[in-house]
């Protein structure tokens, strides 16, 4: 049984990479984006309450898949240590971790196409232009892991290159539960 966690800031390419890896490696994908669309359809807003519900469904589905002995790829933002701790609490003995990112300028351009899905409860009213500082602060809340070797920067990479680099990293780096927690978490919980 394999367990892979893919996380990073919005619009970095996490879901695209996770979908491809789940197909290549024949693993069950549990994605916050996919759960959000399944629950809310195309009319979803990113609100605090919606995100909490989606994360709870995410954890439940992950636990169920692992209990059935399935290999799982989990994908999402996982910005808070509270959420990271919940993921660490359900880890199998060995897991892989991949942080997907891009320069903030690229993420801002990509996010601009998704503005209609965001809600003022999370960031800002979706019908106004955002000051760049607000978006930058949002992206900076998603901290990279303490180990640079497991970071994929999708800037200037094709989708195929991003997938290939991701496959190489997850095959090279697998962590025991305590090692995973040390790389994934920022504060002692």
C-alpha positions as YAML, in Angstrom:
chain: A
units: angstrom
residues:
- id: 1
  name: UNK
  ca: [0.00, 0.00, 0.00]
- id: 2
  name: UNK
  ca: [1.34, 3.44, -0.98]
- id: 3
  name: UNK
  ca: [0.29, 6.82, 0.35]
- id: 4
  name: UNK
  ca: [1.26, 10.06, -1.39]
- id: 5
  name: UNK
  ca: [0.38, 13.58, -0.24]
- id: 6
  name: UNK
  ca: [0.51, 16.36, -2.84]
- id: 7
  name: UNK
  ca: [0.05, 19.89, -1.55]
- id: 8
  name: UNK
  ca: [0.94, 23.51, -2.25]
- id: 9
  name: UNK
  ca: [-0.60, 26.87, -3.09]
- id: 10
  name: UNK
  ca: [-3.69, 27.30, -5.29]
- id: 11
  name: UNK
  ca: [-3.18, 27.16, -9.06]
- id: 12
  name: UNK
  ca: [0.22, 25.44, -8.88]
- id: 13
  name: UNK
  ca: [-0.88, 22.32, -10.79]
- id: 14
  name: UNK
  ca: [-1.50, 19.93, -7.88]
- id: 15
  name: UNK
  ca: [-4.73, 18.45, -9.19]
- id: 16
  name: UNK
  ca: [-3.37, 17.97, -12.71]
- id: 17
  name: UNK
  ca: [-0.32, 16.14, -11.38]
- id: 18
  name: UNK
  ca: [-2.35, 14.11, -8.87]
- id: 19
  name: UNK
  ca: [-4.83, 12.92, -11.52]
- id: 20
  name: UNK
  ca: [-2.01, 11.84, -13.84]
- id: 21
  name: UNK
  ca: [-0.08, 10.07, -11.07]
- id: 22
  name: UNK
  ca: [-3.19, 8.25, -9.85]
- id: 23
  name: UNK
  ca: [-3.74, 6.89, -13.36]
- id: 24
  name: UNK
  ca: [-0.08, 5.99, -13.97]
- id: 25
  name: UNK
  ca: [0.36, 4.34, -10.55]
- id: 26
  name: UNK
  ca: [-3.17, 2.89, -10.37]
- id: 27
  name: UNK
  ca: [-3.90, 4.62, -7.06]
- id: 28
  name: UNK
  ca: [-7.13, 6.04, -5.66]
- id: 29
  name: UNK
  ca: [-7.17, 9.83, -5.85]
- id: 30
  name: UNK
  ca: [-8.73, 11.83, -3.03]
- id: 31
  name: UNK
  ca: [-8.68, 15.48, -4.01]
- id: 32
  name: UNK
  ca: [-10.19, 18.46, -2.24]
- id: 33
  name: UNK
  ca: [-10.98, 20.04, -5.65]
- id: 34
  name: UNK
  ca: [-12.78, 16.91, -6.86]
- id: 35
  name: UNK
  ca: [-14.71, 16.54, -3.58]
- id: 36
  name: UNK
  ca: [-15.66, 20.23, -3.76]
- id: 37
  name: UNK
  ca: [-17.04, 19.80, -7.30]
- id: 38
  name: UNK
  ca: [-18.85, 16.58, -6.36]
- id: 39
  name: UNK
  ca: [-20.54, 18.22, -3.37]
- id: 40
  name: UNK
  ca: [-21.28, 21.63, -4.85]
- id: 41
  name: UNK
  ca: [-21.10, 21.25, -8.62]
- id: 42
  name: UNK
  ca: [-19.92, 24.22, -10.66]
- id: 43
  name: UNK
  ca: [-21.68, 26.64, -8.31]
- id: 44
  name: UNK
  ca: [-19.18, 26.18, -5.48]
- id: 45
  name: UNK
  ca: [-17.77, 29.10, -3.46]
- id: 46
  name: UNK
  ca: [-14.59, 28.79, -1.41]
- id: 47
  name: UNK
  ca: [-15.93, 29.74, 2.03]
- id: 48
  name: UNK
  ca: [-14.56, 28.79, 5.43]
- id: 49
  name: UNK
  ca: [-17.56, 26.58, 6.24]
- id: 50
  name: UNK
  ca: [-17.54, 24.91, 2.81]
- id: 51
  name: UNK
  ca: [-13.80, 24.27, 3.07]
- id: 52
  name: UNK
  ca: [-14.17, 22.74, 6.55]
- id: 53
  name: UNK
  ca: [-16.92, 20.40, 5.36]
- id: 54
  name: UNK
  ca: [-14.87, 19.40, 2.30]
- id: 55
  name: UNK
  ca: [-11.80, 18.72, 4.45]
- id: 56
  name: UNK
  ca: [-13.85, 16.53, 6.80]
- id: 57
  name: UNK
  ca: [-15.15, 14.51, 3.83]
- id: 58
  name: UNK
  ca: [-11.58, 14.36, 2.52]
- id: 59
  name: UNK
  ca: [-10.24, 12.88, 5.79]
- id: 60
  name: UNK
  ca: [-13.15, 10.41, 6.04]
- id: 61
  name: UNK
  ca: [-12.66, 9.15, 2.47]
- id: 62
  name: UNK
  ca: [-8.90, 8.87, 2.97]
- id: 63
  name: UNK
  ca: [-9.34, 6.86, 6.18]
- id: 64
  name: UNK
  ca: [-11.85, 4.54, 4.51]
- id: 65
  name: UNK
  ca: [-9.57, 3.90, 1.52]
- id: 66
  name: UNK
  ca: [-6.56, 3.20, 3.74]
- id: 67
  name: UNK
  ca: [-8.60, 0.87, 5.97]
- id: 68
  name: UNK
  ca: [-9.49, -1.10, 2.84]
- id: 69
  name: UNK
  ca: [-5.78, -1.41, 2.04]
- id: 70
  name: UNK
  ca: [-5.93, 0.84, -1.03]
- id: 71
  name: UNK
  ca: [-3.00, 2.90, -2.28]
- id: 72
  name: UNK
  ca: [-4.00, 6.56, -2.10]
- id: 73
  name: UNK
  ca: [-2.92, 9.92, -3.47]
- id: 74
  name: UNK
  ca: [-4.23, 12.85, -1.41]
- id: 75
  name: UNK
  ca: [-4.18, 16.31, -2.93]
- id: 76
  name: UNK
  ca: [-5.06, 19.73, -1.50]
- id: 77
  name: UNK
  ca: [-3.84, 23.02, 0.00]
- id: 78
  name: UNK
  ca: [-3.21, 21.81, 3.57]
- id: 79
  name: UNK
  ca: [-2.06, 25.22, 4.76]
- id: 80
  name: UNK
  ca: [-2.81, 24.99, 8.46]
- id: 81
  name: UNK
  ca: [-0.93, 22.83, 10.93]
- id: 82
  name: UNK
  ca: [-4.30, 21.69, 12.27]
- id: 83
  name: UNK
  ca: [-5.12, 20.12, 8.90]
- id: 84
  name: UNK
  ca: [-1.59, 18.79, 8.46]
- id: 85
  name: UNK
  ca: [-1.85, 17.14, 11.88]
- id: 86
  name: UNK
  ca: [-5.11, 15.42, 10.87]
- id: 87
  name: UNK
  ca: [-3.37, 14.03, 7.80]
- id: 88
  name: UNK
  ca: [-0.38, 12.89, 9.88]
- id: 89
  name: UNK
  ca: [-2.76, 11.16, 12.29]
- id: 90
  name: UNK
  ca: [-3.98, 8.79, 9.56]
- id: 91
  name: UNK
  ca: [-0.63, 8.07, 7.87]
- id: 92
  name: UNK
  ca: [0.39, 4.52, 7.14]
- id: 93
  name: UNK
  ca: [3.94, 3.50, 8.11]
- id: 94
  name: UNK
  ca: [5.53, 4.88, 4.94]
- id: 95
  name: UNK
  ca: [4.40, 7.80, 2.80]
- id: 96
  name: UNK
  ca: [5.62, 10.12, 0.07]
- id: 97
  name: UNK
  ca: [5.24, 13.88, 0.06]
- id: 98
  name: UNK
  ca: [5.31, 16.30, -2.86]
- id: 99
  name: UNK
  ca: [5.00, 20.09, -2.72]
- id: 100
  name: UNK
  ca: [3.87, 21.64, -6.03]
- id: 101
  name: UNK
  ca: [4.40, 25.36, -6.53]
- id: 102
  name: UNK
  ca: [5.20, 28.15, -9.00]
- id: 103
  name: UNK
  ca: [6.33, 31.76, -8.61]
- id: 104
  name: UNK
  ca: [3.69, 33.97, -7.02]
- id: 105
  name: UNK
  ca: [3.43, 36.05, -10.22]
- id: 106
  name: UNK
  ca: [2.44, 32.92, -12.18]
- id: 107
  name: UNK
  ca: [0.03, 31.80, -9.48]
- id: 108
  name: UNK
  ca: [-1.63, 35.24, -9.55]
- id: 109
  name: UNK
  ca: [-2.15, 35.00, -13.31]
- id: 110
  name: UNK
  ca: [-3.60, 31.49, -12.97]
- id: 111
  name: UNK
  ca: [-5.82, 32.49, -10.06]
- id: 112
  name: UNK
  ca: [-7.30, 35.39, -12.02]
- id: 113
  name: UNK
  ca: [-9.14, 32.81, -14.12]
- id: 114
  name: UNK
  ca: [-10.66, 31.30, -10.97]
- id: 115
  name: UNK
  ca: [-11.77, 34.50, -9.21]
- id: 116
  name: UNK
  ca: [-15.46, 33.71, -9.62]
- id: 117
  name: UNK
  ca: [-15.11, 30.76, -7.22]
- id: 118
  name: UNK
  ca: [-13.67, 32.72, -4.33]
- id: 119
  name: UNK
  ca: [-15.76, 34.27, -1.58]
- id: 120
  name: UNK
  ca: [-15.23, 37.33, 0.61]
- id: 121
  name: UNK
  ca: [-15.36, 35.09, 3.68]
- id: 122
  name: UNK
  ca: [-12.11, 33.53, 2.43]
- id: 123
  name: UNK
  ca: [-10.38, 36.42, 0.70]
- id: 124
  name: UNK
  ca: [-12.37, 39.11, -1.04]
- id: 125
  name: UNK
  ca: [-15.59, 39.84, -2.89]
- id: 126
  name: UNK
  ca: [-15.31, 38.04, -6.21]
- id: 127
  name: UNK
  ca: [-16.65, 40.98, -8.20]
- id: 128
  name: UNK
  ca: [-13.81, 43.43, -7.44]
- id: 129
  name: UNK
  ca: [-10.18, 43.61, -8.48]
- id: 130
  name: UNK
  ca: [-7.84, 42.43, -5.75]
- id: 131
  name: UNK
  ca: [-4.80, 44.24, -4.51]
- id: 132
  name: UNK
  ca: [-1.79, 42.08, -5.29]
- id: 133
  name: UNK
  ca: [-0.66, 42.13, -1.64]
- id: 134
  name: UNK
  ca: [-3.83, 40.31, -0.50]
- id: 135
  name: UNK
  ca: [-3.29, 37.51, -2.99]
- id: 136
  name: UNK
  ca: [0.39, 37.34, -2.21]
- id: 137
  name: UNK
  ca: [-0.39, 36.91, 1.50]
- id: 138
  name: UNK
  ca: [-2.86, 34.16, 0.66]
- id: 139
  name: UNK
  ca: [-0.23, 32.26, -1.33]
- id: 140
  name: UNK
  ca: [2.43, 32.75, 1.32]
- id: 141
  name: UNK
  ca: [0.24, 30.97, 3.88]
- id: 142
  name: UNK
  ca: [1.01, 27.75, 2.02]
- id: 143
  name: UNK
  ca: [4.51, 27.08, 3.32]
- id: 144
  name: UNK
  ca: [6.82, 24.70, 1.45]
- id: 145
  name: UNK
  ca: [8.19, 21.65, 3.25]
- id: 146
  name: UNK
  ca: [11.46, 21.78, 5.15]
- id: 147
  name: UNK
  ca: [13.08, 19.56, 2.50]
- id: 148
  name: UNK
  ca: [13.74, 21.21, -0.87]
- id: 149
  name: UNK
  ca: [14.23, 17.86, -2.63]
- id: 150
  name: UNK
  ca: [10.48, 17.17, -2.68]
- id: 151
  name: UNK
  ca: [9.42, 20.45, -4.31]
- id: 152
  name: UNK
  ca: [8.18, 20.62, -7.91]
- id: 153
  name: UNK
  ca: [8.17, 24.12, -9.40]
- id: 154
  name: UNK
  ca: [5.78, 23.97, -12.37]
- id: 155
  name: UNK
  ca: [7.00, 27.28, -13.79]
- id: 156
  name: UNK
  ca: [8.44, 26.74, -17.27]
- id: 157
  name: UNK
  ca: [7.62, 23.03, -17.20]
- id: 158
  name: UNK
  ca: [5.15, 21.33, -19.48]
- id: 159
  name: UNK
  ca: [2.48, 19.22, -17.83]
- id: 160
  name: UNK
  ca: [4.36, 16.09, -18.96]
- id: 161
  name: UNK
  ca: [7.63, 17.36, -17.45]
- id: 162
  name: UNK
  ca: [5.86, 18.17, -14.17]
- id: 163
  name: UNK
  ca: [4.39, 14.65, -14.04]
- id: 164
  name: UNK
  ca: [7.72, 13.02, -14.93]
- id: 165
  name: UNK
  ca: [9.60, 15.04, -12.27]
- id: 166
  name: UNK
  ca: [6.89, 14.18, -9.72]
- id: 167
  name: UNK
  ca: [7.17, 10.45, -10.48]
- id: 168
  name: UNK
  ca: [10.93, 10.62, -10.03]
- id: 169
  name: UNK
  ca: [10.67, 12.38, -6.66]
- id: 170
  name: UNK
  ca: [8.02, 10.14, -5.13]
- id: 171
  name: UNK
  ca: [9.94, 7.04, -6.17]
- id: 172
  name: UNK
  ca: [13.11, 8.46, -4.63]
- id: 173
  name: UNK
  ca: [11.74, 9.79, -1.32]
- id: 174
  name: UNK
  ca: [9.53, 7.80, 0.99]
- id: 175
  name: UNK
  ca: [9.24, 8.72, 4.66]
- id: 176
  name: UNK
  ca: [8.49, 6.82, 7.82]
- id: 177
  name: UNK
  ca: [5.60, 8.32, 9.79]
- id: 178
  name: UNK
  ca: [7.83, 10.37, 12.16]
- id: 179
  name: UNK
  ca: [10.04, 11.61, 9.31]
- id: 180
  name: UNK
  ca: [6.97, 12.61, 7.29]
- id: 181
  name: UNK
  ca: [5.61, 14.63, 10.21]
- id: 182
  name: UNK
  ca: [8.95, 16.43, 10.64]
- id: 183
  name: UNK
  ca: [9.10, 17.41, 6.96]
- id: 184
  name: UNK
  ca: [5.37, 18.29, 6.62]
- id: 185
  name: UNK
  ca: [4.72, 20.14, 9.88]
- id: 186
  name: UNK
  ca: [6.07, 23.56, 10.85]
- id: 187
  name: UNK
  ca: [5.16, 23.90, 14.48]
- id: 188
  name: UNK
  ca: [5.10, 21.27, 17.17]
- id: 189
  name: UNK
  ca: [1.51, 20.20, 17.65]
...
